[in-house]
Amino acid sequence: MGIPRAERLVNLVLCLLSTRQYLTAERIRGIVPGYSDSASDEAFYRTFERDKAELRDLGIPLETGRNSAFDGIDGYRIARRDYEIGDIALESDEAAAVALASRLWEAPEFGTAARGALHKLRAAGIDVDDGAAGPIEPKVRADEPAFSPLLTAVREGRPVTFDYRRPASSSAQPRTVEPWGVVSWCGRWYVVGHDRDRQAARCFRLSRISGEVRAFGTRGQVNCPEDVNLMSLVTGFESTPPPRTPVRLWVARGRAQGVRRDAEVLAERELDGVAGEELRLELSYPESATGWLAGYGPDVVVLEPETLRKSVREAHLATLRTLREGER
């Protein structure tokens, strides 16, 4: 199996940082894992040229030169003095804010970046106490599939289309939106922007987006108006609490006490030969309960509403796919 591209780039950086001499392309080919399995010389040089360009795009100071006047071929190295992070000066309250922010994110793409920021601060001699207790212990989950593509569309300034299901509706309708920002409020994520279908500013909860988010058009054609306050739009959108939705569940006998705590037992019932009870819950945001209910596995089965039943089933299937991939 070939070395993944990201791993090959890391290997290349480590190799060029560890030497003071200029290394030729052929020397690098023999040292860095990921290059030796190239199908031909031409394939190696194409790959190596792409990797050099990417390192430079990332701001890594890749130097080209020769070790002596007798060398006939250019070599490469990374000067450690140019690569290492410069001096960082943070006040104590600023360092504390960075530490608190590092504990905010649960999404893998942000959690890794936050931990990396702390490592860099400590390497620069800044005392960052990320274990100190704060006035709050915030957690922002970004596990909705729509989160990453919407955030990318906002950064690129491109409109998007997606299917959106309104509250108490089992069917999703296509929407076309010019996204201005992605906002977290009360533990839920929203995309705020101009709804081309309604010709007005609208907020869309990410948990109600189904299917793929598709960006289109050229970069930079969408910009958030300067007088727009994204958080105010979200809080105004959710200022009226939604009506509570009845949810019917089957729960295996003696299991899932966390679900039973706030539920009403309707009747005893067997499901696929397993003894249990049929329960009734009332939830203000049933779609937000997907991860909670799916966490009980086969001990909890959603009977109604259909939208929640499907989302829990999809969560189970996603878990099975992850387990199967891990066994390969």
KABEL-V383393 format. One record per pair of residues at least 6 apart in sequence whose ideal C-beta (glycine too) atoms are under 7 Angstrom apart, sorted by sequence separation. I is the first residue (numbers start at 1). J is the second residue. D is the distance in whole Angstrom. If there is no record, write none. Layout:
# KABEL-V383393
i:I j:J d:D
i:I j:J d:D
This chain:
# KABEL-V383393
i:29 j:35 d:5
i:30 j:36 d:7
i:38 j:44 d:4
i:56 j:62 d:6
i:105 j:111 d:5
i:122 j:128 d:6
i:165 j:171 d:7
i:270 j:276 d:7
i:283 j:289 d:6
i:302 j:308 d:5
i:303 j:309 d:7
i:16 j:23 d:7
i:28 j:35 d:7
i:29 j:36 d:6
i:55 j:62 d:5
i:121 j:128 d:5
i:153 j:160 d:5
i:165 j:172 d:4
i:182 j:189 d:6
i:183 j:190 d:5
i:194 j:201 d:6
i:195 j:202 d:4
i:269 j:276 d:6
i:293 j:300 d:5
i:302 j:309 d:4
i:66 j:74 d:6
i:67 j:75 d:7
i:164 j:172 d:6
i:251 j:259 d:6
i:269 j:277 d:6
i:35 j:44 d:6
i:38 j:47 d:6
i:65 j:74 d:7
i:66 j:75 d:6
i:105 j:114 d:6
i:163 j:172 d:4
i:164 j:173 d:6
i:182 j:191 d:5
i:183 j:192 d:6
i:251 j:260 d:6
i:268 j:277 d:5
i:269 j:278 d:5
i:293 j:302 d:6
i:52 j:62 d:6
i:64 j:74 d:5
i:65 j:75 d:7
i:118 j:128 d:6
i:150 j:160 d:7
i:163 j:173 d:7
i:249 j:259 d:7
i:267 j:277 d:7
i:302 j:312 d:5
i:163 j:174 d:6
i:164 j:175 d:5
i:181 j:192 d:5
i:192 j:203 d:5
i:267 j:278 d:5
i:35 j:47 d:7
i:64 j:76 d:6
i:102 j:114 d:4
i:118 j:130 d:6
i:179 j:191 d:5
i:180 j:192 d:5
i:265 j:277 d:5
i:266 j:278 d:5
i:15 j:28 d:7
i:35 j:48 d:7
i:63 j:76 d:7
i:101 j:114 d:6
i:102 j:115 d:7
i:161 j:174 d:6
i:162 j:175 d:6
i:180 j:193 d:5
i:190 j:203 d:5
i:191 j:204 d:5
i:266 j:279 d:6
i:62 j:76 d:6
i:63 j:77 d:5
i:161 j:175 d:7
i:177 j:191 d:7
i:179 j:193 d:4
i:190 j:204 d:6
i:265 j:279 d:6
i:266 j:280 d:5
i:29 j:44 d:6
i:63 j:78 d:7
i:102 j:117 d:6
i:161 j:176 d:5
i:178 j:193 d:5
i:190 j:205 d:6
i:191 j:206 d:6
i:264 j:279 d:7
i:15 j:31 d:6
i:62 j:78 d:6
i:63 j:79 d:6
i:102 j:118 d:5
i:146 j:162 d:7
i:177 j:193 d:5
i:178 j:194 d:4
i:190 j:206 d:7
i:263 j:279 d:4
i:264 j:280 d:5
i:15 j:32 d:5
i:61 j:78 d:6
i:159 j:176 d:6
i:160 j:177 d:6
i:177 j:194 d:7
i:188 j:205 d:6
i:189 j:206 d:4
i:263 j:280 d:6
i:60 j:78 d:6
i:61 j:79 d:6
i:159 j:177 d:7
i:177 j:195 d:6
i:178 j:196 d:7
i:263 j:281 d:5
i:290 j:308 d:7
i:294 j:312 d:5
i:98 j:117 d:6
i:99 j:118 d:7
i:159 j:178 d:5
i:160 j:179 d:6
i:177 j:196 d:7
i:188 j:207 d:7
i:250 j:269 d:6
i:260 j:279 d:7
i:262 j:281 d:6
i:286 j:305 d:7
i:289 j:308 d:7
i:293 j:312 d:5
i:12 j:32 d:5
i:25 j:45 d:7
i:175 j:195 d:6
i:176 j:196 d:4
i:259 j:279 d:7
i:287 j:307 d:7
i:11 j:32 d:5
i:61 j:82 d:4
i:176 j:197 d:6
i:250 j:271 d:5
i:287 j:308 d:7
i:290 j:311 d:4
i:294 j:315 d:4
i:11 j:33 d:5
i:61 j:83 d:6
i:175 j:197 d:6
i:252 j:274 d:6
i:253 j:275 d:5
i:286 j:308 d:5
i:290 j:312 d:6
i:294 j:316 d:6
i:11 j:34 d:6
i:25 j:48 d:6
i:60 j:83 d:7
i:98 j:121 d:7
i:253 j:276 d:5
i:8 j:32 d:7
i:252 j:276 d:5
i:253 j:277 d:7
i:287 j:311 d:6
i:291 j:315 d:7
i:154 j:179 d:5
i:251 j:276 d:5
i:290 j:315 d:6
i:8 j:34 d:3
i:95 j:121 d:7
i:153 j:179 d:5
i:250 j:276 d:6
i:251 j:277 d:6
i:7 j:34 d:7
i:103 j:130 d:7
i:154 j:181 d:6
i:177 j:204 d:7
i:102 j:130 d:6
i:154 j:182 d:6
i:250 j:278 d:6
i:251 j:279 d:6
i:99 j:128 d:5
i:150 j:179 d:6
i:3 j:33 d:5
i:98 j:128 d:6
i:99 j:129 d:6
i:203 j:233 d:6
i:248 j:278 d:7
i:249 j:279 d:5
i:271 j:301 d:6
i:3 j:34 d:3
i:95 j:126 d:6
i:99 j:130 d:4
i:151 j:182 d:5
i:203 j:234 d:5
i:95 j:127 d:7
i:110 j:142 d:7
i:150 j:182 d:5
i:201 j:233 d:6
i:248 j:280 d:6
i:249 j:281 d:7
i:88 j:121 d:6
i:95 j:128 d:5
i:106 j:139 d:6
i:100 j:134 d:5
i:104 j:138 d:5
i:106 j:140 d:7
i:107 j:141 d:7
i:203 j:237 d:4
i:246 j:280 d:6
i:247 j:281 d:4
i:2 j:37 d:6
i:85 j:120 d:6
i:104 j:139 d:7
i:105 j:140 d:6
i:106 j:141 d:5
i:107 j:142 d:4
i:147 j:182 d:7
i:88 j:124 d:4
i:90 j:126 d:6
i:104 j:140 d:5
i:107 j:143 d:7
i:246 j:282 d:6
i:247 j:283 d:6
i:87 j:124 d:7
i:245 j:282 d:7
i:259 j:296 d:7
i:85 j:123 d:7
i:88 j:126 d:6
i:172 j:210 d:5
i:192 j:230 d:5
i:244 j:282 d:4
i:245 j:283 d:6
i:12 j:51 d:6
i:85 j:124 d:6
i:244 j:283 d:6
i:247 j:286 d:6
i:164 j:204 d:6
i:244 j:284 d:5
i:256 j:296 d:5
i:150 j:191 d:5
i:192 j:233 d:5
i:245 j:286 d:5
i:259 j:300 d:6
i:9 j:51 d:6
i:13 j:55 d:7
i:147 j:189 d:6
i:192 j:234 d:6
i:242 j:284 d:6
i:8 j:51 d:7
i:22 j:65 d:5
i:165 j:208 d:5
i:179 j:222 d:7
i:181 j:224 d:6
i:241 j:284 d:6
i:256 j:299 d:5
i:22 j:66 d:6
i:140 j:184 d:5
i:164 j:208 d:6
i:178 j:222 d:4
i:180 j:224 d:4
i:190 j:234 d:5
i:255 j:299 d:4
i:256 j:300 d:5
i:9 j:54 d:7
i:22 j:67 d:5
i:144 j:189 d:6
i:164 j:209 d:6
i:165 j:210 d:6
i:9 j:55 d:7
i:21 j:67 d:5
i:163 j:209 d:7
i:185 j:231 d:7
i:13 j:60 d:7
i:142 j:189 d:7
i:162 j:209 d:5
i:163 j:210 d:5
i:183 j:230 d:5
i:252 j:299 d:4
i:28 j:76 d:7
i:163 j:211 d:5
i:180 j:228 d:6
i:183 j:231 d:6
i:251 j:299 d:7
i:24 j:73 d:5
i:162 j:211 d:7
i:181 j:230 d:5
i:185 j:234 d:5
i:251 j:300 d:5
i:180 j:230 d:6
i:185 j:235 d:7
i:24 j:75 d:5
i:162 j:213 d:5
i:183 j:234 d:5
i:249 j:300 d:6
i:250 j:301 d:4
i:23 j:75 d:5
i:162 j:214 d:7
i:249 j:301 d:7
i:22 j:75 d:3
i:23 j:76 d:6
i:160 j:213 d:5
i:161 j:214 d:5
i:249 j:302 d:6
i:250 j:303 d:6
i:22 j:76 d:6
i:23 j:77 d:6
i:160 j:214 d:6
i:249 j:303 d:6
i:22 j:77 d:5
i:160 j:215 d:5
i:161 j:216 d:7
i:247 j:302 d:7
i:248 j:303 d:4
i:21 j:77 d:7
i:248 j:304 d:4
i:158 j:215 d:4
i:159 j:216 d:6
i:247 j:304 d:7
i:19 j:77 d:6
i:158 j:216 d:7
i:159 j:217 d:5
i:247 j:305 d:7
i:147 j:206 d:6
i:158 j:217 d:5
i:16 j:76 d:6
i:146 j:206 d:5
i:245 j:305 d:7
i:16 j:77 d:5
i:17 j:78 d:5
i:158 j:219 d:6
i:247 j:308 d:6
i:16 j:78 d:4
i:144 j:206 d:4
i:153 j:215 d:4
i:157 j:219 d:6
i:17 j:80 d:6
i:144 j:207 d:6
i:146 j:209 d:4
i:150 j:213 d:6
i:156 j:219 d:5
i:157 j:220 d:4
i:158 j:221 d:7
i:159 j:222 d:6
i:149 j:213 d:4
i:157 j:221 d:6
i:158 j:222 d:6
i:13 j:78 d:7
i:157 j:222 d:4
i:17 j:83 d:6
i:149 j:215 d:7
i:157 j:223 d:6
i:146 j:213 d:5
i:167 j:242 d:5
i:168 j:245 d:7
i:208 j:287 d:6
i:207 j:287 d:5
i:207 j:288 d:6
i:188 j:288 d:7
i:170 j:306 d:5
i:170 j:307 d:5
i:165 j:307 d:7
